[in-house]
Amino acid sequence: MNQELNEVEINGIKYIRKDSVKDVKEYTGDVKIVVLQRGWVYIGRFERNGNDCKLHNAYNIRIWGTTKGLPELVNGMTSKTVLDKCDGIVEFDYLTVVHTITCNSEAWKQI
């Protein structure tokens, strides 16, 4: 007989196995639009460590949907903006960054 103990209660407090909890760390850096070489445009929570950069909870901005360029997206998407969700974290070298635009985090709550 194979029994697996996932939870135990001691003095009214329930404890669970450490290996049963996924390490989900929500990164809370600034929301930035990042323009990379060769025309790639992403939005996500930006992290930089030296030349190593990451965009957490990132989206590729496939169609800007703006009439005044990328800065128009600082305060959120337009009705014509098309985003493609990226699985995982987008990683890139800082030397590939053309420029970044810091966005209003409240307007981009999905990120």
TIDO-131511 format. One record per atom (N, C-alpha, C): atom name; x negated, y negated, z; residue in one letter. Coordinates in Angstrom, 2 decimals, m for minus. Layout:
REM TIDO-131511
+------+---------+---------+---------+------+
| site |    east |   north |      up | code |
+------+---------+---------+---------+------+
|   CA |       X |       Y |       Z |    A |
...
+------+---------+---------+---------+------+
This chain:
REM TIDO-131511
+------+---------+---------+---------+------+
| site |    east |   north |      up | code |
+------+---------+---------+---------+------+
|    N |   m0.84 |    1.17 |    0.00 |    M |
|   CA |    0.00 |    0.00 |    0.00 |    M |
|    C |   m0.89 |   m1.25 |    0.00 |    M |
|    N |   m0.63 |   m2.18 |   m0.93 |    N |
|   CA |   m1.41 |   m3.40 |   m1.07 |    N |
|    C |   m0.59 |   m4.58 |   m0.58 |    N |
|    N |   m1.03 |   m5.21 |    0.49 |    Q |
|   CA |   m0.34 |   m6.38 |    1.01 |    Q |
|    C |   m1.25 |   m7.59 |    0.85 |    Q |
|    N |   m0.65 |   m8.68 |    0.43 |    E |
|   CA |   m1.41 |   m9.91 |    0.26 |    E |
|    C |   m0.83 |  m10.96 |    1.20 |    E |
|    N |   m1.66 |  m11.53 |    2.04 |    L |
|   CA |   m1.23 |  m12.54 |    2.99 |    L |
|    C |   m1.53 |  m13.91 |    2.40 |    L |
|    N |   m0.49 |  m14.67 |    2.05 |    N |
|   CA |   m0.66 |  m15.99 |    1.46 |    N |
|    C |   m0.41 |  m17.11 |    2.46 |    N |
|    N |    0.28 |  m16.78 |    3.56 |    E |
|   CA |    0.67 |  m17.80 |    4.51 |    E |
|    C |    0.69 |  m17.21 |    5.91 |    E |
|    N |    0.29 |  m18.02 |    6.90 |    V |
|   CA |    0.35 |  m17.59 |    8.29 |    V |
|    C |    0.84 |  m18.77 |    9.12 |    V |
|    N |    1.58 |  m18.49 |   10.16 |    E |
|   CA |    2.09 |  m19.53 |   11.03 |    E |
|    C |    1.46 |  m19.37 |   12.41 |    E |
|    N |    0.84 |  m20.47 |   12.89 |    I |
|   CA |    0.22 |  m20.48 |   14.20 |    I |
|    C |    0.74 |  m21.70 |   14.96 |    I |
|    N |    1.32 |  m21.44 |   16.12 |    N |
|   CA |    1.88 |  m22.52 |   16.94 |    N |
|    C |    2.83 |  m23.42 |   16.15 |    N |
|    N |    3.63 |  m22.81 |   15.29 |    G |
|   CA |    4.64 |  m23.56 |   14.54 |    G |
|    C |    4.12 |  m24.28 |   13.31 |    G |
|    N |    2.83 |  m24.15 |   13.01 |    I |
|   CA |    2.26 |  m24.80 |   11.84 |    I |
|    C |    1.91 |  m23.73 |   10.81 |    I |
|    N |    2.39 |  m23.95 |    9.55 |    K |
|   CA |    2.12 |  m22.99 |    8.49 |    K |
|    C |    0.82 |  m23.34 |    7.79 |    K |
|    N |    0.00 |  m22.32 |    7.58 |    Y |
|   CA |   m1.27 |  m22.46 |    6.89 |    Y |
|    C |   m1.24 |  m21.56 |    5.66 |    Y |
|    N |   m1.86 |  m22.03 |    4.56 |    I |
|   CA |   m1.92 |  m21.22 |    3.35 |    I |
|    C |   m3.38 |  m20.99 |    2.97 |    I |
|    N |   m3.59 |  m19.96 |    2.16 |    R |
|   CA |   m4.95 |  m19.64 |    1.72 |    R |
|    C |   m5.51 |  m20.78 |    0.89 |    R |
|    N |   m6.77 |  m21.13 |    1.14 |    K |
|   CA |   m7.42 |  m22.22 |    0.42 |    K |
|    C |   m7.50 |  m21.93 |   m1.08 |    K |
|    N |   m7.77 |  m20.67 |   m1.44 |    D |
|   CA |   m7.91 |  m20.34 |   m2.86 |    D |
|    C |   m6.57 |  m20.27 |   m3.60 |    D |
|    N |   m5.46 |  m20.46 |   m2.88 |    S |
|   CA |   m4.16 |  m20.47 |   m3.54 |    S |
|    C |   m3.72 |  m21.88 |   m3.92 |    S |
|    N |   m4.50 |  m22.88 |   m3.52 |    V |
|   CA |   m4.18 |  m24.27 |   m3.81 |    V |
|    C |   m5.10 |  m24.76 |   m4.91 |    V |
|    N |   m4.50 |  m25.24 |   m6.00 |    K |
|   CA |   m5.30 |  m25.79 |   m7.09 |    K |
|    C |   m5.83 |  m27.15 |   m6.68 |    K |
|    N |   m7.06 |  m27.40 |   m7.03 |    D |
|   CA |   m7.68 |  m28.68 |   m6.72 |    D |
|    C |   m7.23 |  m29.70 |   m7.76 |    D |
|    N |   m6.15 |  m30.38 |   m7.47 |    V |
|   CA |   m5.61 |  m31.37 |   m8.39 |    V |
|    C |   m5.97 |  m32.74 |   m7.84 |    V |
|    N |   m6.97 |  m33.33 |   m8.44 |    K |
|   CA |   m7.43 |  m34.63 |   m8.02 |    K |
|    C |   m6.91 |  m35.65 |   m9.03 |    K |
|    N |   m6.07 |  m36.52 |   m8.55 |    E |
|   CA |   m5.51 |  m37.56 |   m9.41 |    E |
|    C |   m6.52 |  m38.70 |   m9.47 |    E |
|    N |   m7.07 |  m38.99 |  m10.63 |    Y |
|   CA |   m8.02 |  m40.07 |  m10.77 |    Y |
|    C |   m7.25 |  m41.38 |  m10.87 |    Y |
|    N |   m7.68 |  m42.39 |  m10.16 |    T |
|   CA |   m6.91 |  m43.63 |  m10.08 |    T |
|    C |   m7.67 |  m44.84 |  m10.61 |    T |
|    N |   m8.57 |  m44.63 |  m11.55 |    G |
|   CA |   m9.32 |  m45.75 |  m12.11 |    G |
|    C |   m8.43 |  m46.66 |  m12.95 |    G |
|    N |   m9.03 |  m47.72 |  m13.47 |    D |
|   CA |   m8.30 |  m48.67 |  m14.31 |    D |
|    C |   m7.78 |  m48.00 |  m15.58 |    D |
|    N |   m6.59 |  m48.41 |  m16.00 |    V |
|   CA |   m6.07 |  m47.96 |  m17.29 |    V |
|    C |   m6.71 |  m48.83 |  m18.36 |    V |
|    N |   m7.37 |  m48.16 |  m19.31 |    K |
|   CA |   m8.05 |  m48.90 |  m20.38 |    K |
|    C |   m7.76 |  m48.29 |  m21.74 |    K |
|    N |   m7.67 |  m49.16 |  m22.72 |    I |
|   CA |   m7.69 |  m48.74 |  m24.12 |    I |
|    C |   m9.16 |  m48.71 |  m24.49 |    I |
|    N |   m9.61 |  m47.60 |  m25.07 |    V |
|   CA |  m11.01 |  m47.45 |  m25.46 |    V |
|    C |  m11.08 |  m47.20 |  m26.95 |    V |
|    N |  m11.80 |  m48.06 |  m27.64 |    V |
|   CA |  m12.02 |  m47.89 |  m29.07 |    V |
|    C |  m13.40 |  m47.28 |  m29.23 |    V |
|    N |  m13.44 |  m46.11 |  m29.85 |    L |
|   CA |  m14.70 |  m45.41 |  m30.06 |    L |
|    C |  m15.12 |  m45.51 |  m31.53 |    L |
|    N |  m16.35 |  m45.14 |  m31.79 |    Q |
|   CA |  m16.84 |  m45.12 |  m33.17 |    Q |
|    C |  m15.96 |  m44.22 |  m34.03 |    Q |
|    N |  m15.95 |  m44.50 |  m35.31 |    R |
|   CA |  m15.19 |  m43.76 |  m36.32 |    R |
|    C |  m13.68 |  m43.92 |  m36.16 |    R |
|    N |  m13.26 |  m44.97 |  m35.43 |    G |
|   CA |  m11.85 |  m45.33 |  m35.39 |    G |
|    C |  m10.99 |  m44.62 |  m34.37 |    G |
|    N |  m11.57 |  m43.85 |  m33.47 |    W |
|   CA |  m10.77 |  m43.18 |  m32.45 |    W |
|    C |  m10.35 |  m44.19 |  m31.39 |    W |
|    N |   m9.05 |  m44.19 |  m31.06 |    V |
|   CA |   m8.51 |  m45.11 |  m30.06 |    V |
|    C |   m7.74 |  m44.31 |  m29.03 |    V |
|    N |   m8.13 |  m44.45 |  m27.76 |    Y |
|   CA |   m7.52 |  m43.71 |  m26.66 |    Y |
|    C |   m7.08 |  m44.68 |  m25.57 |    Y |
|    N |   m6.17 |  m44.20 |  m24.74 |    I |
|   CA |   m5.81 |  m44.92 |  m23.52 |    I |
|    C |   m5.79 |  m43.90 |  m22.39 |    I |
|    N |   m6.28 |  m44.31 |  m21.22 |    G |
|   CA |   m6.30 |  m43.42 |  m20.07 |    G |
|    C |   m6.96 |  m44.12 |  m18.90 |    G |
|    N |   m7.17 |  m43.38 |  m17.83 |    R |
|   CA |   m7.82 |  m43.91 |  m16.63 |    R |
|    C |   m9.33 |  m43.71 |  m16.79 |    R |
|    N |  m10.04 |  m44.82 |  m16.90 |    F |
|   CA |  m11.44 |  m44.84 |  m17.29 |    F |
|    C |  m12.37 |  m44.59 |  m16.10 |    F |
|    N |  m13.35 |  m43.72 |  m16.34 |    E |
|   CA |  m14.40 |  m43.44 |  m15.35 |    E |
|    C |  m15.74 |  m43.47 |  m16.07 |    E |
|    N |  m16.70 |  m44.16 |  m15.47 |    R |
|   CA |  m18.05 |  m44.21 |  m16.06 |    R |
|    C |  m19.08 |  m43.91 |  m14.99 |    R |
|    N |  m20.02 |  m43.02 |  m15.35 |    N |
|   CA |  m21.14 |  m42.67 |  m14.49 |    N |
|    C |  m22.38 |  m42.71 |  m15.38 |    N |
|    N |  m23.09 |  m43.82 |  m15.35 |    G |
|   CA |  m24.21 |  m44.00 |  m16.27 |    G |
|    C |  m23.66 |  m44.10 |  m17.69 |    G |
|    N |  m24.16 |  m43.24 |  m18.58 |    N |
|   CA |  m23.65 |  m43.20 |  m19.96 |    N |
|    C |  m22.53 |  m42.21 |  m20.15 |    N |
|    N |  m22.23 |  m41.42 |  m19.11 |    D |
|   CA |  m21.16 |  m40.42 |  m19.20 |    D |
|    C |  m19.83 |  m41.08 |  m18.87 |    D |
|    N |  m18.90 |  m41.03 |  m19.82 |    C |
|   CA |  m17.58 |  m41.64 |  m19.63 |    C |
|    C |  m16.50 |  m40.58 |  m19.74 |    C |
|    N |  m15.41 |  m40.82 |  m19.02 |    K |
|   CA |  m14.26 |  m39.93 |  m19.07 |    K |
|    C |  m12.99 |  m40.77 |  m19.08 |    K |
|    N |  m12.00 |  m40.27 |  m19.79 |    L |
|   CA |  m10.66 |  m40.83 |  m19.73 |    L |
|    C |   m9.76 |  m39.75 |  m19.16 |    L |
|    N |   m9.22 |  m40.00 |  m17.98 |    H |
|   CA |   m8.33 |  m39.06 |  m17.32 |    H |
|    C |   m6.90 |  m39.34 |  m17.77 |    H |
|    N |   m6.12 |  m38.27 |  m17.90 |    N |
|   CA |   m4.71 |  m38.36 |  m18.31 |    N |
|    C |   m4.59 |  m39.18 |  m19.60 |    N |
|    N |   m5.45 |  m38.88 |  m20.55 |    A |
|   CA |   m5.60 |  m39.69 |  m21.75 |    A |
|    C |   m4.58 |  m39.35 |  m22.84 |    A |
|    N |   m4.36 |  m40.35 |  m23.67 |    Y |
|   CA |   m3.55 |  m40.22 |  m24.88 |    Y |
|    C |   m4.34 |  m40.81 |  m26.03 |    Y |
|    N |   m4.24 |  m40.19 |  m27.20 |    N |
|   CA |   m4.76 |  m40.78 |  m28.43 |    N |
|    C |   m3.68 |  m41.72 |  m28.93 |    N |
|    N |   m4.04 |  m42.96 |  m29.25 |    I |
|   CA |   m3.07 |  m43.91 |  m29.81 |    I |
|    C |   m3.11 |  m43.72 |  m31.32 |    I |
|    N |   m2.18 |  m42.89 |  m31.83 |    R |
|   CA |   m2.17 |  m42.57 |  m33.26 |    R |
|    C |   m1.63 |  m43.74 |  m34.08 |    R |
|    N |   m0.56 |  m44.35 |  m33.61 |    I |
|   CA |    0.02 |  m45.51 |  m34.30 |    I |
|    C |    0.19 |  m46.62 |  m33.26 |    I |
|    N |   m0.45 |  m47.75 |  m33.49 |    W |
|   CA |   m0.38 |  m48.83 |  m32.53 |    W |
|    C |    1.04 |  m49.38 |  m32.43 |    W |
|    N |    1.68 |  m49.59 |  m33.57 |    G |
|   CA |    3.03 |  m50.14 |  m33.58 |    G |
|    C |    3.09 |  m51.60 |  m33.17 |    G |
|    N |    2.00 |  m52.31 |  m33.39 |    T |
|   CA |    1.93 |  m53.72 |  m32.97 |    T |
|    C |    1.93 |  m54.63 |  m34.19 |    T |
|    N |    2.20 |  m55.90 |  m33.94 |    T |
|   CA |    2.09 |  m56.92 |  m34.99 |    T |
|    C |    0.91 |  m57.85 |  m34.75 |    T |
|    N |    0.34 |  m57.77 |  m33.51 |    K |
|   CA |   m0.76 |  m58.66 |  m33.15 |    K |
|    C |   m1.99 |  m57.89 |  m32.69 |    K |
|    N |   m2.12 |  m56.63 |  m33.09 |    G |
|   CA |   m3.30 |  m55.85 |  m32.75 |    G |
|    C |   m3.20 |  m55.13 |  m31.41 |    G |
|    N |   m4.27 |  m54.45 |  m31.04 |    L |
|   CA |   m4.31 |  m53.65 |  m29.82 |    L |
|    C |   m4.03 |  m54.42 |  m28.53 |    L |
|    N |   m4.49 |  m55.67 |  m28.40 |    P |
|   CA |   m4.22 |  m56.37 |  m27.14 |    P |
|    C |   m2.73 |  m56.49 |  m26.80 |    P |
|    N |   m1.88 |  m56.33 |  m27.79 |    E |
|   CA |   m0.44 |  m56.37 |  m27.55 |    E |
|    C |    0.02 |  m55.20 |  m26.67 |    E |
|    N |   m0.79 |  m54.13 |  m26.60 |    L |
|   CA |   m0.42 |  m52.95 |  m25.81 |    L |
|    C |   m0.82 |  m53.06 |  m24.33 |    L |
|    N |   m1.46 |  m54.15 |  m23.95 |    V |
|   CA |   m1.90 |  m54.33 |  m22.56 |    V |
|    C |   m0.72 |  m54.17 |  m21.60 |    V |
|    N |    0.43 |  m54.66 |  m21.96 |    N |
|   CA |    1.61 |  m54.62 |  m21.09 |    N |
|    C |    2.59 |  m53.53 |  m21.49 |    N |
|    N |    2.09 |  m52.46 |  m22.09 |    G |
|   CA |    2.94 |  m51.32 |  m22.42 |    G |
|    C |    3.09 |  m51.09 |  m23.91 |    G |
|    N |    3.74 |  m49.96 |  m24.22 |    M |
|   CA |    3.94 |  m49.56 |  m25.61 |    M |
|    C |    5.01 |  m50.43 |  m26.28 |    M |
|    N |    4.93 |  m50.49 |  m27.60 |    T |
|   CA |    6.04 |  m51.08 |  m28.36 |    T |
|    C |    6.97 |  m49.93 |  m28.76 |    T |
|    N |    8.08 |  m50.24 |  m29.36 |    S |
|   CA |    9.02 |  m49.19 |  m29.79 |    S |
|    C |    8.44 |  m48.36 |  m30.93 |    S |
|    N |    7.41 |  m48.86 |  m31.59 |    K |
|   CA |    6.82 |  m48.15 |  m32.73 |    K |
|    C |    5.49 |  m47.48 |  m32.40 |    K |
|    N |    5.00 |  m47.62 |  m31.16 |    T |
|   CA |    3.75 |  m47.00 |  m30.76 |    T |
|    C |    3.92 |  m45.48 |  m30.68 |    T |
|    N |    2.94 |  m44.74 |  m31.21 |    V |
|   CA |    2.96 |  m43.28 |  m31.14 |    V |
|    C |    1.71 |  m42.81 |  m30.40 |    V |
|    N |    1.94 |  m42.07 |  m29.31 |    L |
|   CA |    0.85 |  m41.53 |  m28.50 |    L |
|    C |    0.83 |  m40.01 |  m28.61 |    L |
|    N |   m0.36 |  m39.43 |  m28.64 |    D |
|   CA |   m0.54 |  m37.98 |  m28.62 |    D |
|    C |   m1.26 |  m37.63 |  m27.33 |    D |
|    N |   m0.61 |  m36.85 |  m26.46 |    K |
|   CA |   m1.18 |  m36.44 |  m25.17 |    K |
|    C |   m2.41 |  m35.57 |  m25.41 |    K |
|    N |   m3.48 |  m35.86 |  m24.70 |    C |
|   CA |   m4.70 |  m35.06 |  m24.78 |    C |
|    C |   m4.68 |  m34.06 |  m23.63 |    C |
|    N |   m4.95 |  m32.80 |  m23.92 |    D |
|   CA |   m5.05 |  m31.80 |  m22.86 |    D |
|    C |   m6.43 |  m31.91 |  m22.25 |    D |
|    N |   m6.48 |  m32.01 |  m20.95 |    G |
|   CA |   m7.78 |  m32.13 |  m20.28 |    G |
|    C |   m8.26 |  m33.56 |  m20.26 |    G |
|    N |   m9.55 |  m33.72 |  m20.10 |    I |
|   CA |  m10.18 |  m35.03 |  m19.97 |    I |
|    C |  m10.95 |  m35.33 |  m21.24 |    I |
|    N |  m10.80 |  m36.53 |  m21.76 |    V |
|   CA |  m11.56 |  m36.96 |  m22.93 |    V |
|    C |  m12.91 |  m37.47 |  m22.42 |    V |
|    N |  m13.99 |  m36.88 |  m22.92 |    E |
|   CA |  m15.34 |  m37.25 |  m22.48 |    E |
|    C |  m16.11 |  m37.81 |  m23.68 |    E |
|    N |  m16.94 |  m38.82 |  m23.42 |    F |
|   CA |  m17.72 |  m39.43 |  m24.49 |    F |
|    C |  m18.90 |  m40.18 |  m23.89 |    F |
|    N |  m19.88 |  m40.46 |  m24.71 |    D |
|   CA |  m21.05 |  m41.22 |  m24.29 |    D |
|    C |  m20.73 |  m42.70 |  m24.43 |    D |
|    N |  m21.20 |  m43.49 |  m23.48 |    Y |
|   CA |  m20.92 |  m44.93 |  m23.50 |    Y |
|    C |  m21.43 |  m45.60 |  m24.77 |    Y |
|    N |  m22.47 |  m45.04 |  m25.39 |    L |
|   CA |  m23.01 |  m45.63 |  m26.61 |    L |
|    C |  m22.05 |  m45.53 |  m27.79 |    L |
|    N |  m21.01 |  m44.70 |  m27.68 |    T |
|   CA |  m20.03 |  m44.58 |  m28.76 |    T |
|    C |  m18.86 |  m45.55 |  m28.60 |    T |
|    N |  m18.85 |  m46.33 |  m27.51 |    V |
|   CA |  m17.76 |  m47.28 |  m27.25 |    V |
|    C |  m17.97 |  m48.54 |  m28.07 |    V |
|    N |  m16.95 |  m48.90 |  m28.85 |    V |
|   CA |  m16.98 |  m50.16 |  m29.59 |    V |
|    C |  m16.52 |  m51.28 |  m28.66 |    V |
|    N |  m15.38 |  m51.09 |  m28.00 |    H |
|   CA |  m14.93 |  m52.01 |  m26.97 |    H |
|    C |  m13.80 |  m51.38 |  m26.15 |    H |
|    N |  m13.53 |  m52.00 |  m24.98 |    T |
|   CA |  m12.44 |  m51.53 |  m24.12 |    T |
|    C |  m11.52 |  m52.71 |  m23.81 |    T |
|    N |  m10.28 |  m52.38 |  m23.50 |    I |
|   CA |   m9.29 |  m53.39 |  m23.10 |    I |
|    C |   m8.64 |  m52.89 |  m21.82 |    I |
|    N |   m8.75 |  m53.64 |  m20.74 |    T |
|   CA |   m8.12 |  m53.27 |  m19.49 |    T |
|    C |   m6.63 |  m53.57 |  m19.57 |    T |
|    N |   m5.81 |  m52.59 |  m19.17 |    C |
|   CA |   m4.36 |  m52.70 |  m19.30 |    C |
|    C |   m3.69 |  m52.89 |  m17.95 |    C |
|    N |   m2.45 |  m53.28 |  m17.99 |    N |
|   CA |   m1.61 |  m53.42 |  m16.81 |    N |
|    C |   m1.18 |  m52.02 |  m16.36 |    N |
|    N |   m1.70 |  m51.56 |  m15.23 |    S |
|   CA |   m1.41 |  m50.20 |  m14.74 |    S |
|    C |    0.07 |  m49.98 |  m14.49 |    S |
|    N |    0.77 |  m51.00 |  m14.06 |    E |
|   CA |    2.22 |  m50.88 |  m13.80 |    E |
|    C |    2.98 |  m50.63 |  m15.09 |    E |
|    N |    2.52 |  m51.21 |  m16.17 |    A |
|   CA |    3.20 |  m51.04 |  m17.46 |    A |
|    C |    2.89 |  m49.68 |  m18.08 |    A |
|    N |    1.84 |  m49.01 |  m17.60 |    W |
|   CA |    1.42 |  m47.71 |  m18.12 |    W |
|    C |    1.49 |  m46.67 |  m17.02 |    W |
|    N |    2.63 |  m46.58 |  m16.33 |    K |
|   CA |    2.77 |  m45.66 |  m15.19 |    K |
|    C |    2.61 |  m44.19 |  m15.59 |    K |
|    N |    2.87 |  m43.84 |  m16.86 |    Q |
|   CA |    2.76 |  m42.44 |  m17.28 |    Q |
|    C |    1.30 |  m41.98 |  m17.34 |    Q |
|    N |    0.37 |  m42.92 |  m17.21 |    I |
|   CA |   m1.05 |  m42.59 |  m17.30 |    I |
|    C |   m1.66 |  m42.50 |  m15.92 |    I |
+------+---------+---------+---------+------+
